[in-house]
C-alpha cells in the first residue's frame, strides 16, 4: 500500500516554491527536451501568467471529503471537513481552528490542527495543480522517450529531486499527450531504482476554470467542487460561518 507520508513529503517538496515564484529548474540537470515539454504542458494548461494571476481557488480532495479555499496571493487558506475547520496563513503558519463548531484553544491541539491543514493543502494542491510546479527549484526532469496511453502517443518525463526534501529517492513518470500537450497519466515510484510503480492514475476531464485548464478526474475518484474566482469575501478566511458558493458545491461525504 502506498505510504501517505512519503507521498505527502513529495507534495511538500513540489509546493515549497509554488506560491507565485518564477520557475527555476535545477540548472544543468534537467534535459532541455524535458524542460520544453514541461513548458508546453504549462502553456496547454493556461500558461504561467494565468496561473500567477489566478488569485482564489476552491476544490475538494480526492473523493470530496475535504474542501479547500486558497488565496494564492496572500497565502490564506480555509480547510474544512465534516468535523474540523481551519483558517490559517501558509506563510506565517498561524491561524485558528474549530472542531464540531467549538474553537480549539488548547495550544497543542491547535498546533496539530494547523499542521494537518497545511499538509492537506500541500497534498491536495499537488494532486490538482502539478503541471504548474514542474519547473520549481530542486526538481530534475528527464525525457524517457515516447510511449502510449489508451492507444495515443505520449511523451514520458521522469521527475526526480535534487537531493532535497525528506524523500529525495522517489520519482514520478508523467505521460503527456503529444497532440494536446496535456498530462494524461502519472505513475509513482517510491524509489528511483524501482522498476514498477506503486500506482498509476489517469488525468481526465480537463475543463476551463478562468484562464486555467485543469483536470479533476483521477479514474475511480475525482476532485469535485473545483472553481476559480477573481473576488471572494474576506470573511471566508476569517469567519467560521458556513460558506456558500454560487455553483453546485457537493455535500461532504460521510
MIDOSE-1310 file (N, C-alpha, C; in nm, 2 decimals, decimal comma, always signed):
residues 254
xxxx	+0,08/-0,12/+0,00/+0,00/+0,00/+0,00/+0,09/+0,12/+0,00; +0,05/+0,23/-0,07/+0,12/+0,35/-0,09/+0,13/+0,42/+0,05; +0,25/+0,46/+0,08/+0,28/+0,54/+0,21/+0,23/+0,68/+0,19; +0,13/+0,72/+0,26/+0,07/+0,85/+0,25/+0,18/+0,95/+0,30
xxxx	+0,26/+0,92/+0,40/+0,36/+1,01/+0,45/+0,46/+1,04/+0,34; +0,51/+0,93/+0,27/+0,61/+0,95/+0,16/+0,55/+1,04/+0,05; +0,42/+1,01/+0,01/+0,36/+1,09/-0,10/+0,35/+1,23/-0,05; +0,31/+1,25/+0,07/+0,29/+1,39/+0,12/+0,42/+1,46/+0,12
xxxx	+0,53/+1,39/+0,16/+0,66/+1,46/+0,16/+0,70/+1,51/+0,02; +0,67/+1,43/-0,08/+0,69/+1,47/-0,22/+0,61/+1,59/-0,25; +0,48/+1,59/-0,21/+0,39/+1,70/-0,24/+0,45/+1,83/-0,17; +0,50/+1,82/-0,05/+0,55/+1,94/+0,02/+0,67/+1,99/-0,06
xxxx	+0,75/+1,90/-0,11/+0,87/+1,95/-0,19/+0,83/+2,02/-0,32; +0,73/+1,97/-0,39/+0,68/+2,03/-0,51/+0,63/+2,17/-0,48; +0,56/+2,18/-0,36/+0,49/+2,31/-0,33/+0,58/+2,41/-0,25; +0,70/+2,37/-0,22/+0,79/+2,45/-0,14/+0,81/+2,59/-0,21
xxxx	+0,82/+2,59/-0,34/+0,84/+2,72/-0,41/+0,72/+2,75/-0,50; +0,60/+2,70/-0,47/+0,49/+2,70/-0,56/+0,41/+2,83/-0,56; +0,42/+2,91/-0,45/+0,33/+3,03/-0,44/+0,38/+3,15/-0,51; +0,35/+3,15/-0,64/+0,38/+3,27/-0,73/+0,53/+3,29/-0,73
xxxx	+0,61/+3,19/-0,74/+0,76/+3,20/-0,76/+0,79/+3,17/-0,91; +0,87/+3,25/-0,97/+0,91/+3,22/-1,11/+0,98/+3,09/-1,12; +0,96/+3,01/-1,23/+1,02/+2,89/-1,25/+1,17/+2,90/-1,24; +1,24/+2,80/-1,18/+1,38/+2,80/-1,16/+1,43/+2,65/-1,16
xxxx	+1,42/+2,59/-1,27/+1,46/+2,45/-1,28/+1,61/+2,43/-1,24; +1,65/+2,32/-1,18/+1,78/+2,29/-1,14/+1,87/+2,30/-1,27; +1,96/+2,40/-1,27/+2,04/+2,43/-1,39/+2,13/+2,32/-1,42; +2,13/+2,28/-1,55/+2,23/+2,18/-1,60/+2,19/+2,04/-1,57
xxxx	+2,08/+2,01/-1,49/+2,05/+1,88/-1,45/+1,92/+1,82/-1,52; +1,84/+1,91/-1,58/+1,72/+1,87/-1,65/+1,75/+1,87/-1,80; +1,69/+1,77/-1,87/+1,71/+1,76/-2,01/+1,64/+1,88/-2,08; +1,70/+1,95/-2,17/+1,64/+2,06/-2,24/+1,51/+2,02/-2,31
xxxx	+1,51/+1,89/-2,36/+1,38/+1,84/-2,42/+1,27/+1,82/-2,32; +1,31/+1,78/-2,20/+1,21/+1,76/-2,10/+1,16/+1,89/-2,05; +1,25/+1,99/-2,03/+1,20/+2,12/-1,99/+1,11/+2,18/-2,09; +1,14/+2,16/-2,22/+1,05/+2,22/-2,33/+0,91/+2,15/-2,32
xxxx	+0,91/+2,02/-2,30/+0,78/+1,95/-2,29/+0,70/+2,00/-2,16; +0,77/+2,02/-2,05/+0,70/+2,08/-1,93/+0,65/+2,22/-1,96; +0,73/+2,30/-2,03/+0,68/+2,43/-2,07/+0,56/+2,43/-2,16; +0,56/+2,33/-2,25/+0,44/+2,32/-2,34/+0,32/+2,27/-2,26
xxxx	+0,34/+2,19/-2,16/+0,23/+2,14/-2,07/+0,17/+2,26/-1,99; +0,26/+2,34/-1,94/+0,21/+2,46/-1,86/+0,13/+2,55/-1,95; +0,18/+2,57/-2,08/+0,11/+2,66/-2,17/-0,02/+2,60/-2,21; -0,03/+2,46/-2,23/-0,15/+2,40/-2,26/-0,26/+2,41/-2,15
xxxx	-0,21/+2,42/-2,03/-0,30/+2,44/-1,91/-0,33/+2,58/-1,88; -0,29/+2,67/-1,97/-0,33/+2,81/-1,95/-0,21/+2,91/-1,94; -0,09/+2,86/-1,91/+0,03/+2,94/-1,91/+0,06/+2,99/-1,77; +0,19/+3,02/-1,75/+0,24/+3,06/-1,62/+0,18/+3,19/-1,58
xxxx	+0,16/+3,29/-1,68/+0,10/+3,42/-1,64/-0,04/+3,40/-1,59; -0,12/+3,31/-1,65/-0,26/+3,29/-1,60/-0,26/+3,23/-1,46; -0,16/+3,13/-1,44/-0,15/+3,07/-1,31/-0,12/+3,18/-1,20; -0,02/+3,26/-1,23/+0,02/+3,36/-1,14/-0,09/+3,46/-1,11
xxxx	-0,17/+3,49/-1,21/-0,27/+3,60/-1,19/-0,40/+3,54/-1,13; -0,41/+3,41/-1,12/-0,53/+3,35/-1,06/-0,51/+3,36/-0,91; -0,61/+3,43/-0,85/-0,60/+3,45/-0,70/-0,67/+3,35/-0,62; -0,80/+3,33/-0,64/-0,88/+3,24/-0,55/-0,91/+3,11/-0,62
xxxx	-0,89/+3,00/-0,55/-0,92/+2,87/-0,60/-0,99/+2,79/-0,49; -1,10/+2,72/-0,52/-1,16/+2,62/-0,43/-1,17/+2,49/-0,49; -1,16/+2,38/-0,42/-1,17/+2,25/-0,47/-1,18/+2,15/-0,35; -1,21/+2,02/-0,39/-1,22/+1,92/-0,28/-1,10/+1,82/-0,30
xxxx	-1,07/+1,75/-0,20/-0,97/+1,65/-0,21/-1,02/+1,53/-0,29; -0,94/+1,43/-0,32/-0,98/+1,32/-0,40/-1,09/+1,24/-0,32; -1,21/+1,24/-0,38/-1,32/+1,18/-0,31/-1,42/+1,27/-0,24; -1,37/+1,40/-0,22/-1,47/+1,50/-0,18/-1,49/+1,52/-0,03
xxxx	-1,41/+1,46/+0,05/-1,44/+1,47/+0,20/-1,38/+1,60/+0,26; -1,30/+1,67/+0,19/-1,24/+1,79/+0,24/-1,24/+1,90/+0,14; -1,28/+2,02/+0,18/-1,29/+2,13/+0,09/-1,18/+2,23/+0,13; -1,12/+2,29/+0,03/-1,01/+2,39/+0,05/-1,04/+2,51/-0,03
xxxx	-1,01/+2,63/+0,03/-1,02/+2,76/-0,04/-0,88/+2,82/-0,02; -0,82/+2,87/-0,13/-0,68/+2,92/-0,13/-0,68/+3,06/-0,19; -0,63/+3,15/-0,12/-0,59/+3,28/-0,17/-0,44/+3,28/-0,21; -0,41/+3,26/-0,33/-0,27/+3,24/-0,37/-0,18/+3,36/-0,35
xxxx	-0,25/+3,48/-0,35/-0,17/+3,60/-0,33/-0,12/+3,63/-0,19; -0,21/+3,59/-0,09/-0,18/+3,62/+0,05/-0,13/+3,50/+0,12; -0,16/+3,38/+0,07/-0,13/+3,25/+0,14/-0,24/+3,21/+0,24; -0,35/+3,28/+0,25/-0,46/+3,25/+0,33/-0,53/+3,12/+0,28
xxxx	-0,56/+3,03/+0,37/-0,64/+2,91/+0,33/-0,75/+2,88/+0,42; -0,85/+2,81/+0,37/-0,96/+2,76/+0,45/-0,97/+2,61/+0,42; -0,96/+2,53/+0,52/-0,96/+2,38/+0,50/-1,07/+2,33/+0,60; -1,16/+2,25/+0,55/-1,27/+2,20/+0,63/-1,32/+2,07/+0,58
xxxx	-1,37/+1,99/+0,68/-1,44/+1,87/+0,65/-1,57/+1,87/+0,75; -1,63/+1,75/+0,76/-1,75/+1,74/+0,85/-1,72/+1,78/+0,99; -1,60/+1,76/+1,04/-1,57/+1,77/+1,18/-1,49/+1,90/+1,21; -1,39/+1,93/+1,13/-1,29/+2,03/+1,16/-1,28/+2,14/+1,06
xxxx	-1,26/+2,27/+1,10/-1,24/+2,38/+1,02/-1,12/+2,45/+1,06; -1,03/+2,49/+0,97/-0,91/+2,56/+1,00/-0,90/+2,68/+0,90; -0,87/+2,79/+0,96/-0,84/+2,92/+0,89/-0,69/+2,95/+0,92; -0,60/+2,96/+0,83/-0,46/+2,99/+0,86/-0,39/+3,05/+0,74
xxxx	-0,27/+3,10/+0,76/-0,19/+3,16/+0,66/-0,07/+3,06/+0,64; -0,04/+3,03/+0,51/+0,06/+2,94/+0,48/+0,20/+2,99/+0,51; +0,22/+3,12/+0,50/+0,35/+3,19/+0,52/+0,39/+3,20/+0,67; +0,29/+3,24/+0,75/+0,32/+3,25/+0,89/+0,29/+3,12/+0,97
xxxx	+0,22/+3,03/+0,91/+0,17/+2,91/+0,98/+0,09/+2,93/+1,10; +0,03/+3,05/+1,11/-0,06/+3,09/+1,22/-0,21/+3,08/+1,18; -0,29/+3,06/+1,27/-0,44/+3,05/+1,24/-0,52/+3,01/+1,35; -0,65/+2,98/+1,32/-0,75/+2,93/+1,42/-0,81/+2,80/+1,37
xxxx	-0,87/+2,73/+1,46/-0,93/+2,60/+1,42/-1,05/+2,58/+1,51; -1,15/+2,50/+1,45/-1,27/+2,47/+1,52/-1,30/+2,32/+1,50; -1,35/+2,25/+1,60/-1,39/+2,11/+1,59/-1,53/+2,10/+1,64; -1,62/+2,04/+1,56/-1,76/+2,03/+1,59/-1,82/+2,17/+1,63
xxxx	-1,77/+2,27/+1,57/-1,82/+2,41/+1,59/-1,76/+2,48/+1,71; -1,68/+2,41/+1,79/-1,62/+2,48/+1,91/-1,47/+2,51/+1,87; -1,43/+2,64/+1,91/-1,30/+2,68/+1,87/-1,20/+2,60/+1,96; -1,09/+2,56/+1,90/-0,98/+2,49/+1,97/-0,89/+2,59/+2,03
xxxx	-0,87/+2,59/+2,16/-0,79/+2,69/+2,23/-0,67/+2,63/+2,29; -0,67/+2,50/+2,31/-0,55/+2,43/+2,37/-0,44/+2,44/+2,27; -0,32/+2,49/+2,31/-0,21/+2,52/+2,21/-0,17/+2,39/+2,14; -0,16/+2,28/+2,21/-0,11/+2,16/+2,14/-0,21/+2,11/+2,04
xxxx	-0,34/+2,10/+2,07/-0,44/+2,06/+1,98/-0,45/+2,16/+1,86; -0,44/+2,29/+1,89/-0,44/+2,38/+1,78/-0,32/+2,36/+1,68; -0,20/+2,34/+1,74/-0,09/+2,32/+1,65/-0,11/+2,20/+1,56; -0,16/+2,09/+1,62/-0,19/+1,97/+1,54/-0,29/+2,00/+1,43
xxxx	-0,39/+2,08/+1,46/-0,49/+2,11/+1,36/-0,43/+2,19/+1,25; -0,34/+2,29/+1,28/-0,28/+2,37/+1,18/-0,18/+2,29/+1,09; -0,11/+2,20/+1,16/-0,02/+2,12/+1,08/-0,10/+2,03/+0,98; -0,21/+1,97/+1,03/-0,29/+1,89/+0,94/-0,35/+1,97/+0,82
xxxx	-0,39/+2,09/+0,85/-0,44/+2,17/+0,74/-0,34/+2,21/+0,64; -0,22/+2,24/+0,69/-0,11/+2,27/+0,60/-0,07/+2,15/+0,51; -0,06/+2,03/+0,57/-0,03/+1,91/+0,50/-0,14/+1,88/+0,40; -0,27/+1,90/+0,44/-0,38/+1,87/+0,35/-0,37/+1,96/+0,23
xxxx	-0,35/+2,09/+0,25/-0,33/+2,18/+0,14/-0,22/+2,14/+0,05; -0,10/+2,10/+0,10/+0,01/+2,06/+0,02/-0,02/+1,94/-0,06; -0,08/+1,84/+0,00/-0,11/+1,72/-0,08/-0,22/+1,74/-0,18; -0,33/+1,81/-0,14/-0,44/+1,83/-0,23/-0,41/+1,93/-0,35
xxxx	-0,32/+2,03/-0,32/-0,28/+2,12/-0,42/-0,20/+2,05/-0,53; -0,10/+1,97/-0,48/-0,01/+1,90/-0,57/-0,09/+1,81/-0,66; -0,20/+1,74/-0,60/-0,28/+1,65/-0,68/-0,36/+1,71/-0,79; -0,38/+1,84/-0,79/-0,46/+1,90/-0,89/-0,38/+2,00/-0,98
xxxx	-0,28/+2,07/-0,92/-0,21/+2,18/-0,99/-0,06/+2,14/-1,03; -0,03/+2,01/-1,03/+0,10/+1,96/-1,06/+0,17/+2,03/-1,18; +0,09/+2,04/-1,29/+0,16/+2,10/-1,41/+0,23/+2,23/-1,39; +0,18/+2,31/-1,30/+0,24/+2,44/-1,28/+0,36/+2,44/-1,18
xxxx	+0,39/+2,32/-1,13/+0,50/+2,31/-1,03/+0,62/+2,24/-1,09; +0,62/+2,20/-1,21/+0,73/+2,11/-1,26/+0,86/+2,18/-1,28; +0,86/+2,31/-1,30/+0,98/+2,39/-1,32/+1,03/+2,46/-1,19; +0,98/+2,41/-1,07/+1,02/+2,47/-0,95/+1,17/+2,42/-0,91
xxxx	+1,23/+2,50/-0,83/+1,37/+2,47/-0,79/+1,38/+2,33/-0,72; +1,48/+2,26/-0,75/+1,51/+2,13/-0,69/+1,45/+2,01/-0,76; +1,38/+2,04/-0,87/+1,31/+1,93/-0,95/+1,39/+1,90/-1,08; +1,42/+1,78/-1,10/+1,50/+1,74/-1,22/+1,41/+1,66/-1,31
xxxx	+1,41/+1,71/-1,44/+1,32/+1,65/-1,54/+1,41/+1,57/-1,64; +1,37/+1,45/-1,68/+1,44/+1,37/-1,78/+1,35/+1,32/-1,88; +1,38/+1,33/-2,00/+1,30/+1,28/-2,11/+1,33/+1,13/-2,13; +1,22/+1,04/-2,11/+1,24/+0,90/-2,12/+1,20/+0,84/-2,26
xxxx	+1,15/+0,93/-2,35/+1,11/+0,88/-2,48/+0,96/+0,88/-2,50; +0,91/+0,81/-2,60/+0,77/+0,81/-2,64/+0,71/+0,68/-2,58; +0,58/+0,69/-2,56/+0,50/+0,58/-2,51/+0,36/+0,59/-2,56; +0,27/+0,51/-2,51/+0,13/+0,51/-2,54/+0,04/+0,50/-2,42
xxxx	-0,07/+0,58/-2,42/-0,17/+0,57/-2,31/-0,30/+0,57/-2,39; -0,38/+0,46/-2,37/-0,50/+0,44/-2,44/-0,49/+0,46/-2,59; -0,38/+0,40/-2,64/-0,35/+0,39/-2,79/-0,32/+0,53/-2,84; -0,29/+0,63/-2,76/-0,25/+0,76/-2,81/-0,10/+0,78/-2,77
xxxx	-0,03/+0,84/-2,86/+0,12/+0,86/-2,84/+0,14/+0,97/-2,73; +0,24/+0,94/-2,64/+0,27/+1,03/-2,53/+0,42/+1,05/-2,52; +0,46/+1,16/-2,47/+0,60/+1,18/-2,42/+0,60/+1,15/-2,27; +0,71/+1,07/-2,23/+0,72/+1,03/-2,09/+0,83/+1,11/-2,03
xxxx	+0,80/+1,18/-1,92/+0,90/+1,26/-1,84/+0,92/+1,19/-1,71; +1,05/+1,18/-1,66/+1,08/+1,13/-1,53/+1,10/+1,26/-1,44; +1,04/+1,26/-1,32/+1,06/+1,36/-1,23/+1,14/+1,30/-1,11; +1,25/+1,36/-1,08/+1,33/+1,32/-0,96/+1,37/+1,45/-0,89
xxxx	+1,44/+1,44/-0,77/+1,46/+1,55/-0,69/+1,61/+1,57/-0,66; +1,65/+1,70/-0,66/+1,80/+1,73/-0,65/+1,85/+1,72/-0,50; +1,84/+1,60/-0,45/+1,89/+1,58/-0,31/+1,83/+1,67/-0,21; +1,70/+1,70/-0,23/+1,63/+1,79/-0,14/+1,50/+1,72/-0,09
xxxx	+1,45/+1,77/+0,02/+1,32/+1,72/+0,07/+1,35/+1,59/+0,15; +1,25/+1,55/+0,23/+1,26/+1,44/+0,32/+1,27/+1,30/+0,25; +1,22/+1,29/+0,12/+1,22/+1,17/+0,05/+1,28/+1,19/-0,09; +1,40/+1,23/-0,10/+1,46/+1,26/-0,23/+1,48/+1,14/-0,32
xxxx	+1,45/+1,02/-0,27/+1,47/+0,90/-0,35/+1,36/+0,86/-0,44; +1,24/+0,93/-0,42/+1,12/+0,89/-0,50/+1,13/+0,95/-0,64; +1,04/+0,90/-0,73/+1,03/+0,96/-0,87/+0,89/+0,94/-0,92; +0,86/+1,02/-1,02/+0,74/+1,01/-1,09/+0,77/+0,99/-1,24
xxxx	+0,68/+0,92/-1,31/+0,67/+0,92/-1,46/+0,55/+0,99/-1,50; +0,56/+1,09/-1,58/+0,44/+1,17/-1,63/+0,43/+1,14/-1,78; +0,30/+1,11/-1,82/+0,27/+1,08/-1,96/+0,19/+1,19/-2,02; +0,25/+1,26/-2,11/+0,20/+1,38/-2,17/+0,16/+1,36/-2,31
xxxx	+0,04/+1,38/-2,35/-0,02/+1,36/-2,48/+0,06/+1,44/-2,58; +0,11/+1,38/-2,69/+0,19/+1,45/-2,79/+0,11/+1,56/-2,86; -0,02/+1,53/-2,88/-0,10/+1,63/-2,96/-0,16/+1,74/-2,87; -0,22/+1,70/-2,76/-0,28/+1,81/-2,68/-0,18/+1,87/-2,58
xxxx	-0,07/+1,81/-2,56/+0,03/+1,86/-2,47/-0,01/+1,85/-2,32; -0,12/+1,78/-2,29/-0,17/+1,77/-2,16/-0,12/+1,64/-2,09; -0,11/+1,65/-1,95/-0,08/+1,54/-1,87/-0,20/+1,44/-1,87; -0,18/+1,31/-1,91/-0,29/+1,22/-1,91/-0,27/+1,10/-1,81
xxxx	-0,15/+1,09/-1,76/-0,13/+0,98/-1,66/-0,01/+1,01/-1,58; -0,01/+0,98/-1,45/+0,11/+0,99/-1,37/+0,13/+0,85/-1,30; +0,26/+0,81/-1,28/+0,30/+0,69/-1,22/+0,39/+0,73/-1,10; +0,37/+0,67/-0,98/+0,45/+0,70/-0,87/+0,54/+0,58/-0,83
xxxx	+0,67/+0,61/-0,81/+0,77/+0,51/-0,76/+0,83/+0,56/-0,63; +0,83/+0,47/-0,53/+0,88/+0,51/-0,40/+1,03/+0,53/-0,40; +1,10/+0,47/-0,50/+1,25/+0,48/-0,51/+1,29/+0,48/-0,65; +1,39/+0,56/-0,68/+1,43/+0,57/-0,82/+1,48/+0,44/-0,88
xxxx	+1,51/+0,34/-0,80/+1,55/+0,21/-0,85/+1,44/+0,12/-0,88; +1,32/+0,16/-0,83/+1,20/+0,07/-0,85/+1,17/+0,05/-1,00; +1,14/-0,07/-1,04/+1,10/-0,10/-1,18/+0,95/-0,09/-1,20; +0,87/-0,10/-1,09/+0,73/-0,10/-1,11/+0,67/+0,01/-1,02
xxxx	+0,57/+0,09/-1,07/+0,52/+0,20/-0,99/+0,42/+0,15/-0,88; +0,41/+0,22/-0,77/+0,32/+0,19/-0,67/+0,18/+0,22/-0,71; +0,16/+0,32/-0,80/+0,02/+0,34/-0,85/+0,04/+0,41/-0,99; -0,07/+0,40/-1,07/-0,09/+0,48/-1,19/-0,23/+0,54/-1,19
xxxx	-0,24/+0,67/-1,21/-0,37/+0,73/-1,21/-0,38/+0,82/-1,34; -0,50/+0,82/-1,40/-0,52/+0,90/-1,52/-0,55/+1,04/-1,47; -0,53/+1,13/-1,57/-0,57/+1,27/-1,55/-0,68/+1,30/-1,66; -0,80/+1,31/-1,62/-0,91/+1,32/-1,72/-1,00/+1,44/-1,70
xxxx	-1,09/+1,46/-1,79/-1,19/+1,57/-1,78/-1,14/+1,71/-1,76; -1,05/+1,75/-1,85/-0,99/+1,88/-1,85/-1,10/+1,98/-1,88; -1,11/+2,09/-1,80/-1,21/+2,19/-1,83/-1,15/+2,33/-1,80; -1,21/+2,43/-1,85/-1,16/+2,57/-1,83/-1,21/+2,62/-1,70
xxxx	-1,12/+2,68/-1,62/-1,15/+2,74/-1,49/-1,08/+2,88/-1,50; -1,16/+2,99/-1,53/-1,09/+3,11/-1,56/-1,00/+3,10/-1,67; -0,87/+3,14/-1,65/-0,77/+3,12/-1,75/-0,70/+2,99/-1,75; -0,74/+2,90/-1,67/-0,67/+2,77/-1,65/-0,74/+2,66/-1,71
xxxx	-0,67/+2,56/-1,75/-0,73/+2,43/-1,80/-0,68/+2,32/-1,70; -0,78/+2,27/-1,62/-0,75/+2,18/-1,51/-0,82/+2,05/-1,52; -0,76/+1,94/-1,47/-0,83/+1,81/-1,47/-0,87/+1,78/-1,32; -1,00/+1,73/-1,31/-1,05/+1,69/-1,18/-1,08/+1,55/-1,16
xxxx	-1,05/+1,46/-1,26/-1,09/+1,32/-1,26/-0,97/+1,23/-1,26; -0,96/+1,14/-1,16/-0,85/+1,05/-1,15/-0,89/+0,91/-1,16; -1,00/+0,89/-1,24/-1,05/+0,75/-1,26/-1,16/+0,71/-1,17; -1,12/+0,63/-1,06/-1,22/+0,58/-0,97/-1,28/+0,69/-0,88
xxxx	-1,20/+0,80/-0,86/-1,24/+0,91/-0,78/-1,21/+1,04/-0,85; -1,27/+1,15/-0,80/-1,24/+1,28/-0,86/-1,22/+1,39/-0,75; -1,19/+1,51/-0,80/-1,18/+1,63/-0,71/-1,30/+1,72/-0,74; -1,41/+1,70/-0,67/-1,53/+1,78/-0,70/-1,52/+1,92/-0,65
xxxx	-1,61/+2,01/-0,70/-1,62/+2,15/-0,64/-1,50/+2,24/-0,68; -1,44/+2,21/-0,80/-1,33/+2,29/-0,84/-1,38/+2,42/-0,91; -1,32/+2,53/-0,87/-1,36/+2,66/-0,92/-1,26/+2,77/-0,89; -1,25/+2,87/-0,98/-1,16/+2,99/-0,95/-1,25/+3,11/-0,95
xxxx	-1,20/+3,21/-0,87/-1,27/+3,34/-0,86/-1,17/+3,46/-0,86; -1,22/+3,57/-0,92/-1,15/+3,69/-0,91/-1,16/+3,76/-0,78; -1,28/+3,74/-0,71/-1,31/+3,81/-0,58/-1,38/+3,71/-0,49; -1,35/+3,71/-0,37/-1,42/+3,64/-0,26/-1,43/+3,73/-0,14
xxxx	-1,53/+3,71/-0,06/-1,54/+3,78/+0,07/-1,42/+3,75/+0,16; -1,37/+3,85/+0,22/-1,26/+3,83/+0,32/-1,30/+3,74/+0,43; -1,43/+3,74/+0,46/-1,47/+3,66/+0,58/-1,45/+3,51/+0,56; -1,44/+3,47/+0,43/-1,41/+3,32/+0,41/-1,29/+3,28/+0,48
xxxx	-1,19/+3,37/+0,50/-1,06/+3,33/+0,56/-1,05/+3,38/+0,71; -1,16/+3,44/+0,76/-1,16/+3,49/+0,89/-1,27/+3,44/+0,98; -1,38/+3,40/+0,92/-1,50/+3,36/+1,00/-1,53/+3,21/+0,98; -1,57/+3,15/+1,09/-1,61/+3,01/+1,08/-1,75/+2,99/+1,03
xxxx	-1,82/+3,09/+0,99/-1,96/+3,08/+0,94/-1,95/+3,00/+0,81; -2,05/+2,92/+0,78/-2,05/+2,83/+0,66/-2,04/+2,92/+0,53; -1,98/+2,86/+0,43/-1,95/+2,92/+0,31/-2,05/+2,87/+0,20; -2,11/+2,95/+0,13/-2,19/+2,91/+0,02/-2,14/+2,97/-0,11
xxxx	-2,11/+2,89/-0,21/-2,07/+2,94/-0,34/-2,18/+2,95/-0,44; -2,16/+3,02/-0,55/-2,27/+3,04/-0,65/-2,27/+2,93/-0,75; -2,20/+2,81/-0,72/-2,21/+2,70/-0,81/-2,25/+2,58/-0,73; -2,28/+2,47/-0,80/-2,32/+2,35/-0,73/-2,20/+2,29/-0,65
xxxx	-2,21/+2,30/-0,52/-2,10/+2,25/-0,43/-2,15/+2,13/-0,36; -2,09/+2,01/-0,39/-2,14/+1,89/-0,33/-2,13/+1,89/-0,18; -2,22/+1,81/-0,11/-2,21/+1,80/+0,03/-2,09/+1,71/+0,07; -2,04/+1,73/+0,19/-1,92/+1,64/+0,23/-1,97/+1,50/+0,24
xx	-1,88/+1,41/+0,20/-1,91/+1,27/+0,20/-1,89/+1,22/+0,35; -1,97/+1,12/+0,38/-1,96/+1,06/+0,51/-1,83/+0,97/+0,52
